[in-house]
Amino acid sequence: MTVTEEIRRWMNTEWLGKELIYKESTDSTNTRVKELAAEGALHGTVVAAGAQTDGKGRRGRSWVSPPGVNVYLSVLFRPEFPPARAPMLTMVAAYAMAQAIQEAAELPVQIKWPNDLVIYGKKICGILTEMSVTEGRIQYVVTGIGMNTNMTEFPQEIEDMATSLRLISGREIDRARLMGTMLNYLEKAYDRYEQEQNLEWLQDTYNALLVNYGKEVRVLDPGGEYSGAAEGIDGEGRLLVRKKDGGLIRISSGEVSVRGVYGYAE
Ligand code: BTN
């Protein structure tokens, strides 16, 4: 059986991954999907890879992508909604990935706002969304997901911050099955978001998973750093932070970074 056939065995999607491409190795699945998008590929096209030679993280960082151990996949969306709604899509993807992790390994996964997934304070999954807009309309959105699955060794720079499903659960995870599960939850969550165009429907679940909920966070605002207590997200995906003076600030993702007071997550 090919890898795509194996992934399909676990999929029950209606449109997501109808076009599904698997490569043993590629530079970056986001780059591949962007190329396909420029050639007119369909909404829901997925590229997955066994390894990436130029895996991309957020804020220009790279994403460690060794062969044969993790999940690297990217999805092409062609939404009808306006560009301002796209950042919320990344949070929708994070919510879907939390569900996929819970199904795959029943682990106590949490979300670090807006879209990192952590377990016991260490990062397990990252999401990179890239968008192309022409004349105020979205041409495409590419959502790339990296899930640290069976990886057991990390480069020194990230070993304190990163972990994998295998390291935490103590067992090898079937990557094809995990990919199928991820795509199933992603389609469901996308459909719901497309219908609602806000996050009120996932707000309570998302807040229950939020690693910083009720805790002190440092907000790395370019206009000046401050701290406050995180009070969850609102229906637009903004993080509510209660400052010491009692004032409530609503932070939009993309504008600032949020850190725990003690480190990356908490
Ligand atoms: C982050 O910095 O947290 C985002 C990491 C996103 C990594 C994934 S792996 C699949 C896709 N292809 C890439 O080059 N990046 C994303």
Residues whose N, C-alpha, C, O or C-beta is under 5 A from the ligand:
A	BS01	BTN	S28 T29 N30 D54 G55 K56 G57 R58 W63 Y72 L73 S74 G126 I127 L128 G144 I145 G146
